Every structure is written in structure tokens, then in C-alpha cells.
Amino acid sequence: MRASDFVEKRRTKRLDLSLPMMLRRITGEGKEEAVEAVTSNVSYNGAYVRDVDVKNISQDDNLHISLSVPRDDSRDFPFSRISGTARVVRVDRGACALEFGEGVSRLFVAN
């Protein structure tokens, strides 16, 4: 396969930001499990999360997420905090791709 065979499907630009992120999921026993992770990149509609224990995370899972963008990075990013529900789009080795749902709240930065 050639690089030209791939088509970019993202609707919004992603910024390479390495930020701490908290993922929470409900286990089969109904308990909440919190997992810490680090983003590799973030956009208005999603994030790629690395350094995460994915053994209990599957594609199409819904996770409660929380992410804060430091003030120094917020000039390049339209919001400073994201929280709500995200769907797991893809699970890789030690990483996963998330799509932010309609219920995600974004705290926008005032200029």
C-alpha cells in the first residue's frame, strides 16, 4: 500500500498535545474504574490516547473522559477543558482513539 492510498477522514485538525487524561468506565459488576492516560493528539471531535492500560477497553465502549489544556497551550487550542462521554473508535497496543460524543462539554477560552 502506498501513502497516497490513505484518505484523511478527520473533520477537524488535530494538535499534537501530550496531556494527562482521566478515563472512567463502568465495569461488568457496575463499579466505576478510573484509568489515567496521556494524549498524543487532540481535536475538537476526538483524541488519540497513549500510555493507557487497554485490557478492559474495547471498540465502541463509552468512556467518561476529563481533560484539561494548560494555559500555555490554550492559545493554540480553542478550549481549556473537555469532559463528558467519548466512544472508543479503535484500540491499539497500549493506546486507543476516542470520538467525543454530543454530551461532551468544552470550556472555551475567552480572548
TIGUTI-886613 format. One record per atom (N, C-alpha, C): residue number from 0; residue in one letter; atom name; x negated, y negated, z. Coordinates in Angstrom, 3 decimals, decimal comma. Example, Ala and Ser with C-alpha at 12.3 -4.5 7.8 and 13.67 -1.06 7.14 Angstrom:
2
<r 0; A; N; <-13,190; 5,690; 7,800>>,
<r 0; A; CA; <-12,300; 4,500; 7,800>>,
<r 0; A; C; <-13,200; 3,300; 7,800>>,
<r 1; S; N; <-12,850; 2,250; 7,080>>,
<r 1; S; CA; <-13,670; 1,060; 7,140>>,
<r 1; S; C; <-12,900; -0,030; 7,870>>,
This chain:
111
<r 0; M; N; <-0,825; 1,180; 0,000>>,
<r 0; M; CA; <0,000; 0,000; 0,000>>,
<r 0; M; C; <-0,875; -1,253; 0,000>>,
<r 1; R; N; <-0,454; -2,227; -0,749>>,
<r 1; R; CA; <-1,172; -3,488; -0,808>>,
<r 1; R; C; <-0,510; -4,498; 0,117>>,
<r 2; A; N; <-1,274; -5,484; 0,529>>,
<r 2; A; CA; <-0,734; -6,537; 1,408>>,
<r 2; A; C; <0,429; -7,255; 0,734>>,
<r 3; S; N; <0,403; -7,356; -0,578>>,
<r 3; S; CA; <1,481; -8,045; -1,295>>,
<r 3; S; C; <2,783; -7,243; -1,297>>,
<r 4; D; N; <2,733; -5,970; -0,857>>,
<r 4; D; CA; <3,940; -5,144; -0,784>>,
<r 4; D; C; <4,812; -5,498; 0,422>>,
<r 5; F; N; <4,243; -6,217; 1,367>>,
<r 5; F; CA; <4,980; -6,567; 2,575>>,
<r 5; F; C; <5,656; -7,917; 2,414>>,
<r 6; V; N; <6,892; -8,007; 2,859>>,
<r 6; V; CA; <7,651; -9,241; 2,778>>,
<r 6; V; C; <7,891; -9,747; 4,192>>,
<r 7; E; N; <7,605; -11,017; 4,428>>,
<r 7; E; CA; <7,829; -11,626; 5,732>>,
<r 7; E; C; <9,327; -11,778; 5,955>>,
<r 8; K; N; <9,846; -11,205; 7,047>>,
<r 8; K; CA; <11,276; -11,241; 7,333>>,
<r 8; K; C; <11,635; -12,228; 8,443>>,
<r 9; R; N; <10,643; -12,808; 9,073>>,
<r 9; R; CA; <10,916; -13,725; 10,177>>,
<r 9; R; C; <11,560; -14,999; 9,651>>,
<r 10; R; N; <12,548; -15,484; 10,412>>,
<r 10; R; CA; <13,244; -16,711; 10,031>>,
<r 10; R; C; <12,570; -17,942; 10,607>>,
<r 11; T; N; <11,813; -17,761; 11,692>>,
<r 11; T; CA; <11,146; -18,898; 12,326>>,
<r 11; T; C; <9,671; -18,583; 12,518>>,
<r 12; K; N; <8,865; -19,615; 12,552>>,
<r 12; K; CA; <7,422; -19,474; 12,703>>,
<r 12; K; C; <7,080; -18,988; 14,110>>,
<r 13; R; N; <6,111; -18,106; 14,174>>,
<r 13; R; CA; <5,612; -17,634; 15,466>>,
<r 13; R; C; <4,306; -18,333; 15,781>>,
<r 14; L; N; <4,155; -18,665; 17,063>>,
<r 14; L; CA; <2,912; -19,263; 17,532>>,
<r 14; L; C; <2,150; -18,230; 18,342>>,
<r 15; D; N; <0,855; -18,152; 18,111>>,
<r 15; D; CA; <0,022; -17,224; 18,870>>,
<r 15; D; C; <-0,171; -17,788; 20,280>>,
<r 16; L; N; <0,625; -17,286; 21,200>>,
<r 16; L; CA; <0,548; -17,716; 22,591>>,
<r 16; L; C; <0,437; -16,489; 23,487>>,
<r 17; S; N; <-0,562; -16,478; 24,325>>,
<r 17; S; CA; <-0,744; -15,409; 25,289>>,
<r 17; S; C; <-0,183; -15,902; 26,621>>,
<r 18; L; N; <1,048; -15,486; 26,922>>,
<r 18; L; CA; <1,747; -15,968; 28,111>>,
<r 18; L; C; <2,256; -14,802; 28,945>>,
<r 19; P; N; <2,236; -14,942; 30,263>>,
<r 19; P; CA; <2,826; -13,891; 31,098>>,
<r 19; P; C; <4,337; -13,855; 30,903>>,
<r 20; M; N; <4,897; -12,666; 30,905>>,
<r 20; M; CA; <6,336; -12,493; 30,691>>,
<r 20; M; C; <6,848; -11,404; 31,620>>,
<r 21; M; N; <8,030; -11,591; 32,153>>,
<r 21; M; CA; <8,654; -10,589; 33,000>>,
<r 21; M; C; <9,784; -9,930; 32,223>>,
<r 22; L; N; <9,765; -8,600; 32,182>>,
<r 22; L; CA; <10,815; -7,814; 31,530>>,
<r 22; L; C; <11,526; -7,022; 32,618>>,
<r 23; R; N; <12,850; -7,019; 32,577>>,
<r 23; R; CA; <13,626; -6,237; 33,530>>,
<r 23; R; C; <14,601; -5,361; 32,764>>,
<r 24; R; N; <14,687; -4,115; 33,208>>,
<r 24; R; CA; <15,635; -3,193; 32,582>>,
<r 24; R; C; <16,373; -2,443; 33,676>>,
<r 25; I; N; <17,549; -1,943; 33,325>>,
<r 25; I; CA; <18,338; -1,120; 34,231>>,
<r 25; I; C; <18,003; 0,339; 33,935>>,
<r 26; T; N; <17,580; 1,066; 34,949>>,
<r 26; T; CA; <17,207; 2,465; 34,772>>,
<r 26; T; C; <18,464; 3,332; 34,675>>,
<r 27; G; N; <18,285; 4,595; 34,342>>,
<r 27; G; CA; <19,393; 5,545; 34,249>>,
<r 27; G; C; <20,112; 5,721; 35,568>>,
<r 28; E; N; <19,408; 5,440; 36,684>>,
<r 28; E; CA; <20,021; 5,550; 38,010>>,
<r 28; E; C; <20,718; 4,256; 38,419>>,
<r 29; G; N; <20,719; 3,253; 37,531>>,
<r 29; G; CA; <21,390; 1,992; 37,818>>,
<r 29; G; C; <20,542; 0,997; 38,597>>,
<r 30; K; N; <19,272; 1,302; 38,790>>,
<r 30; K; CA; <18,380; 0,393; 39,503>>,
<r 30; K; C; <17,658; -0,506; 38,517>>,
<r 31; E; N; <17,313; -1,702; 38,986>>,
<r 31; E; CA; <16,577; -2,627; 38,133>>,
<r 31; E; C; <15,085; -2,365; 38,270>>,
<r 32; E; N; <14,403; -2,297; 37,132>>,
<r 32; E; CA; <12,962; -2,079; 37,101>>,
<r 32; E; C; <12,318; -3,289; 36,442>>,
<r 33; A; N; <11,368; -3,904; 37,127>>,
<r 33; A; CA; <10,666; -5,067; 36,584>>,
<r 33; A; C; <9,303; -4,643; 36,063>>,
<r 34; V; N; <8,957; -5,163; 34,886>>,
<r 34; V; CA; <7,685; -4,849; 34,250>>,
<r 34; V; C; <7,031; -6,166; 33,833>>,
<r 35; E; N; <5,766; -6,340; 34,193>>,
<r 35; E; CA; <5,033; -7,522; 33,759>>,
<r 35; E; C; <4,364; -7,231; 32,426>>,
<r 36; A; N; <4,280; -8,260; 31,594>>,
<r 36; A; CA; <3,678; -8,114; 30,274>>,
<r 36; A; C; <3,032; -9,431; 29,873>>,
<r 37; V; N; <2,396; -9,430; 28,707>>,
<r 37; V; CA; <1,776; -10,631; 28,156>>,
<r 37; V; C; <2,195; -10,739; 26,700>>,
<r 38; T; N; <2,607; -11,930; 26,286>>,
<r 38; T; CA; <2,983; -12,109; 24,885>>,
<r 38; T; C; <1,738; -12,225; 24,013>>,
<r 39; S; N; <1,891; -11,814; 22,782>>,
<r 39; S; CA; <0,847; -12,012; 21,788>>,
<r 39; S; C; <1,236; -13,194; 20,904>>,
<r 40; N; N; <2,539; -13,286; 20,604>>,
<r 40; N; CA; <3,078; -14,429; 19,885>>,
<r 40; N; C; <4,544; -14,601; 20,253>>,
<r 41; V; N; <5,038; -15,829; 20,073>>,
<r 41; V; CA; <6,398; -16,180; 20,472>>,
<r 41; V; C; <6,996; -17,094; 19,413>>,
<r 42; S; N; <8,298; -16,930; 19,163>>,
<r 42; S; CA; <9,024; -17,844; 18,283>>,
<r 42; S; C; <10,352; -18,194; 18,940>>,
<r 43; Y; N; <11,137; -18,974; 18,263>>,
<r 43; Y; CA; <12,460; -19,340; 18,757>>,
<r 43; Y; C; <13,344; -18,098; 18,888>>,
<r 44; N; N; <13,140; -17,114; 18,019>>,
<r 44; N; CA; <14,017; -15,937; 17,973>>,
<r 44; N; C; <13,432; -14,657; 18,544>>,
<r 45; G; N; <12,165; -14,664; 18,959>>,
<r 45; G; CA; <11,612; -13,414; 19,460>>,
<r 45; G; C; <10,187; -13,539; 19,934>>,
<r 46; A; N; <9,639; -12,392; 20,341>>,
<r 46; A; CA; <8,261; -12,355; 20,836>>,
<r 46; A; C; <7,686; -10,966; 20,604>>,
<r 47; Y; N; <6,367; -10,935; 20,486>>,
<r 47; Y; CA; <5,651; -9,667; 20,461>>,
<r 47; Y; C; <4,916; -9,588; 21,785>>,
<r 48; V; N; <5,181; -8,513; 22,523>>,
<r 48; V; CA; <4,679; -8,374; 23,883>>,
<r 48; V; C; <3,665; -7,242; 23,920>>,
<r 49; R; N; <2,513; -7,518; 24,490>>,
<r 49; R; CA; <1,461; -6,507; 24,600>>,
<r 49; R; C; <1,140; -6,281; 26,074>>,
<r 50; D; N; <0,260; -5,359; 26,328>>,
<r 50; D; CA; <-0,142; -5,039; 27,703>>,
<r 50; D; C; <1,070; -4,711; 28,571>>,
<r 51; V; N; <1,959; -3,894; 28,022>>,
<r 51; V; CA; <3,171; -3,516; 28,744>>,
<r 51; V; C; <3,277; -2,000; 28,775>>,
<r 52; D; N; <3,749; -1,471; 29,885>>,
<r 52; D; CA; <3,971; -0,035; 30,022>>,
<r 52; D; C; <5,284; 0,287; 29,308>>,
<r 53; V; N; <5,202; 0,903; 28,133>>,
<r 53; V; CA; <6,390; 1,136; 27,304>>,
<r 53; V; C; <6,987; 2,535; 27,490>>,
<r 54; K; N; <6,520; 3,283; 28,482>>,
<r 54; K; CA; <7,013; 4,656; 28,625>>,
<r 54; K; C; <8,516; 4,720; 28,887>>,
<r 55; N; N; <9,097; 3,691; 29,486>>,
<r 55; N; CA; <10,539; 3,677; 29,752>>,
<r 55; N; C; <11,289; 2,667; 28,884>>,
<r 56; I; N; <10,636; 2,172; 27,828>>,
<r 56; I; CA; <11,254; 1,201; 26,931>>,
<r 56; I; C; <11,416; 1,846; 25,559>>,
<r 57; S; N; <12,626; 1,751; 25,008>>,
<r 57; S; CA; <12,927; 2,349; 23,710>>,
<r 57; S; C; <13,503; 1,303; 22,765>>,
<r 58; Q; N; <13,407; 1,583; 21,474>>,
<r 58; Q; CA; <14,007; 0,712; 20,471>>,
<r 58; Q; C; <15,492; 0,575; 20,761>>,
<r 59; D; N; <16,019; -0,626; 20,585>>,
<r 59; D; CA; <17,416; -1,014; 20,805>>,
<r 59; D; C; <17,792; -1,163; 22,273>>,
<r 60; D; N; <16,848; -0,989; 23,210>>,
<r 60; D; CA; <17,123; -1,312; 24,611>>,
<r 60; D; C; <17,367; -2,803; 24,734>>,
<r 61; N; N; <18,197; -3,191; 25,676>>,
<r 61; N; CA; <18,383; -4,592; 26,014>>,
<r 61; N; C; <17,658; -4,854; 27,325>>,
<r 62; L; N; <16,780; -5,849; 27,308>>,
<r 62; L; CA; <15,987; -6,202; 28,478>>,
<r 62; L; C; <16,319; -7,618; 28,912>>,
<r 63; H; N; <16,269; -7,856; 30,198>>,
<r 63; H; CA; <16,367; -9,222; 30,717>>,
<r 63; H; C; <14,947; -9,761; 30,729>>,
<r 64; I; N; <14,754; -10,920; 30,137>>,
<r 64; I; CA; <13,407; -11,463; 29,997>>,
<r 64; I; C; <13,304; -12,839; 30,631>>,
<r 65; S; N; <12,086; -13,193; 31,014>>,
<r 65; S; CA; <11,793; -14,513; 31,568>>,
<r 65; S; C; <10,386; -14,893; 31,131>>,
<r 66; L; N; <10,261; -16,090; 30,578>>,
<r 66; L; CA; <9,002; -16,554; 30,024>>,
<r 66; L; C; <8,897; -18,060; 30,214>>,
<r 67; S; N; <7,746; -18,523; 30,691>>,
<r 67; S; CA; <7,506; -19,961; 30,832>>,
<r 67; S; C; <6,323; -20,366; 29,971>>,
<r 68; V; N; <6,477; -21,477; 29,268>>,
<r 68; V; CA; <5,400; -22,011; 28,435>>,
<r 68; V; C; <4,717; -23,124; 29,230>>,
<r 69; P; N; <3,410; -23,013; 29,479>>,
<r 69; P; CA; <2,709; -24,058; 30,226>>,
<r 69; P; C; <2,826; -25,413; 29,546>>,
<r 70; R; N; <2,770; -26,452; 30,338>>,
<r 70; R; CA; <2,931; -27,822; 29,846>>,
<r 70; R; C; <1,952; -28,138; 28,702>>,
<r 71; D; N; <0,720; -27,669; 28,793>>,
<r 71; D; CA; <-0,273; -27,949; 27,743>>,
<r 71; D; C; <0,122; -27,349; 26,400>>,
<r 72; D; N; <0,809; -26,203; 26,418>>,
<r 72; D; CA; <1,229; -25,556; 25,174>>,
<r 72; D; C; <2,583; -26,051; 24,685>>,
<r 73; S; N; <3,331; -26,737; 25,523>>,
<r 73; S; CA; <4,694; -27,135; 25,153>>,
<r 73; S; C; <4,715; -28,216; 24,074>>,
<r 74; R; N; <3,587; -28,909; 23,830>>,
<r 74; R; CA; <3,575; -29,888; 22,730>>,
<r 74; R; C; <3,725; -29,201; 21,388>>,
<r 75; D; N; <3,228; -27,968; 21,287>>,
<r 75; D; CA; <3,303; -27,232; 20,029>>,
<r 75; D; C; <4,526; -26,322; 19,968>>,
<r 76; F; N; <5,294; -26,316; 21,020>>,
<r 76; F; CA; <6,406; -25,385; 21,130>>,
<r 76; F; C; <7,653; -26,157; 21,523>>,
<r 77; P; N; <8,803; -25,869; 20,968>>,
<r 77; P; CA; <9,995; -26,684; 21,221>>,
<r 77; P; C; <10,641; -26,485; 22,599>>,
<r 78; F; N; <10,238; -25,481; 23,359>>,
<r 78; F; CA; <10,848; -25,286; 24,680>>,
<r 78; F; C; <9,819; -24,812; 25,682>>,
<r 79; S; N; <10,156; -24,975; 26,958>>,
<r 79; S; CA; <9,202; -24,655; 28,014>>,
<r 79; S; C; <9,595; -23,420; 28,821>>,
<r 80; R; N; <10,819; -22,941; 28,665>>,
<r 80; R; CA; <11,253; -21,755; 29,402>>,
<r 80; R; C; <12,302; -21,004; 28,588>>,
<r 81; I; N; <12,194; -19,666; 28,616>>,
<r 81; I; CA; <13,157; -18,793; 27,948>>,
<r 81; I; C; <13,590; -17,747; 28,966>>,
<r 82; S; N; <14,875; -17,526; 29,081>>,
<r 82; S; CA; <15,364; -16,444; 29,943>>,
<r 82; S; C; <16,689; -15,933; 29,384>>,
<r 83; G; N; <16,949; -14,657; 29,620>>,
<r 83; G; CA; <18,182; -14,043; 29,135>>,
<r 83; G; C; <17,936; -12,630; 28,647>>,
<r 84; T; N; <18,706; -12,215; 27,654>>,
<r 84; T; CA; <18,639; -10,844; 27,146>>,
<r 84; T; C; <17,943; -10,799; 25,791>>,
<r 85; A; N; <17,086; -9,802; 25,644>>,
<r 85; A; CA; <16,392; -9,571; 24,372>>,
<r 85; A; C; <16,545; -8,103; 24,003>>,
<r 86; R; N; <16,622; -7,838; 22,705>>,
<r 86; R; CA; <16,717; -6,469; 22,205>>,
<r 86; R; C; <15,342; -6,011; 21,738>>,
<r 87; V; N; <14,991; -4,788; 22,080>>,
<r 87; V; CA; <13,725; -4,208; 21,634>>,
<r 87; V; C; <13,894; -3,786; 20,182>>,
<r 88; V; N; <13,142; -4,406; 19,293>>,
<r 88; V; CA; <13,218; -4,136; 17,857>>,
<r 88; V; C; <12,280; -2,999; 17,463>>,
<r 89; R; N; <11,120; -2,977; 18,111>>,
<r 89; R; CA; <10,113; -1,969; 17,775>>,
<r 89; R; C; <9,254; -1,706; 19,000>>,
<r 90; V; N; <8,853; -0,458; 19,166>>,
<r 90; V; CA; <7,950; -0,080; 20,251>>,
<r 90; V; C; <6,670; 0,463; 19,627>>,
<r 91; D; N; <5,563; -0,133; 20,009>>,
<r 91; D; CA; <4,256; 0,308; 19,554>>,
<r 91; D; C; <3,504; 0,852; 20,763>>,
<r 92; R; N; <2,315; 1,291; 20,538>>,
<r 92; R; CA; <1,483; 1,792; 21,624>>,
<r 92; R; C; <1,069; 0,634; 22,527>>,
<r 93; G; N; <1,626; 0,574; 23,732>>,
<r 93; G; CA; <1,287; -0,478; 24,686>>,
<r 93; G; C; <1,863; -1,836; 24,353>>,
<r 94; A; N; <2,828; -1,893; 23,425>>,
<r 94; A; CA; <3,404; -3,168; 23,002>>,
<r 94; A; C; <4,825; -2,964; 22,497>>,
<r 95; C; N; <5,581; -4,064; 22,408>>,
<r 95; C; CA; <6,917; -3,994; 21,813>>,
<r 95; C; C; <7,292; -5,350; 21,224>>,
<r 96; A; N; <8,154; -5,306; 20,220>>,
<r 96; A; CA; <8,670; -6,507; 19,572>>,
<r 96; A; C; <10,070; -6,755; 20,093>>,
<r 97; L; N; <10,345; -8,003; 20,478>>,
<r 97; L; CA; <11,641; -8,371; 21,039>>,
<r 97; L; C; <12,346; -9,389; 20,160>>,
<r 98; E; N; <13,657; -9,248; 20,075>>,
<r 98; E; CA; <14,507; -10,228; 19,406>>,
<r 98; E; C; <15,393; -10,845; 20,471>>,
<r 99; F; N; <15,326; -12,175; 20,613>>,
<r 99; F; CA; <16,133; -12,845; 21,624>>,
<r 99; F; C; <17,589; -12,852; 21,207>>,
<r 100; G; N; <18,480; -12,515; 22,137>>,
<r 100; G; CA; <19,909; -12,467; 21,866>>,
<r 100; G; C; <20,563; -13,835; 21,977>>,
<r 101; E; N; <21,849; -13,868; 21,672>>,
<r 101; E; CA; <22,598; -15,122; 21,753>>,
<r 101; E; C; <22,690; -15,634; 23,181>>,
<r 102; G; N; <22,563; -14,743; 24,155>>,
<r 102; G; CA; <22,657; -15,151; 25,556>>,
<r 102; G; C; <21,382; -15,680; 26,149>>,
<r 103; V; N; <20,361; -15,886; 25,327>>,
<r 103; V; CA; <19,089; -16,405; 25,825>>,
<r 103; V; C; <19,205; -17,907; 26,029>>,
<r 104; S; N; <18,739; -18,361; 27,176>>,
<r 104; S; CA; <18,707; -19,790; 27,477>>,
<r 104; S; C; <17,319; -20,323; 27,198>>,
<r 105; R; N; <17,269; -21,480; 26,574>>,
<r 105; R; CA; <15,995; -22,121; 26,279>>,
<r 105; R; C; <16,010; -23,523; 26,876>>,
<r 106; L; N; <15,043; -23,788; 27,722>>,
<r 106; L; CA; <14,905; -25,126; 28,292>>,
<r 106; L; C; <14,025; -25,919; 27,355>>,
<r 107; F; N; <14,597; -26,928; 26,721>>,
<r 107; F; CA; <13,849; -27,701; 25,718>>,
<r 107; F; C; <13,028; -28,780; 26,377>>,
<r 108; V; N; <11,929; -29,122; 25,743>>,
<r 108; V; CA; <11,020; -30,160; 26,218>>,
<r 108; V; C; <11,514; -31,504; 25,701>>,
<r 109; A; N; <11,611; -32,482; 26,584>>,
<r 109; A; CA; <12,015; -33,818; 26,170>>,
<r 109; A; C; <10,783; -34,581; 25,692>>,
<r 110; N; N; <10,923; -35,262; 24,579>>,
<r 110; N; CA; <9,780; -36,043; 24,040>>,
<r 110; N; C; <9,719; -37,403; 24,678>>,
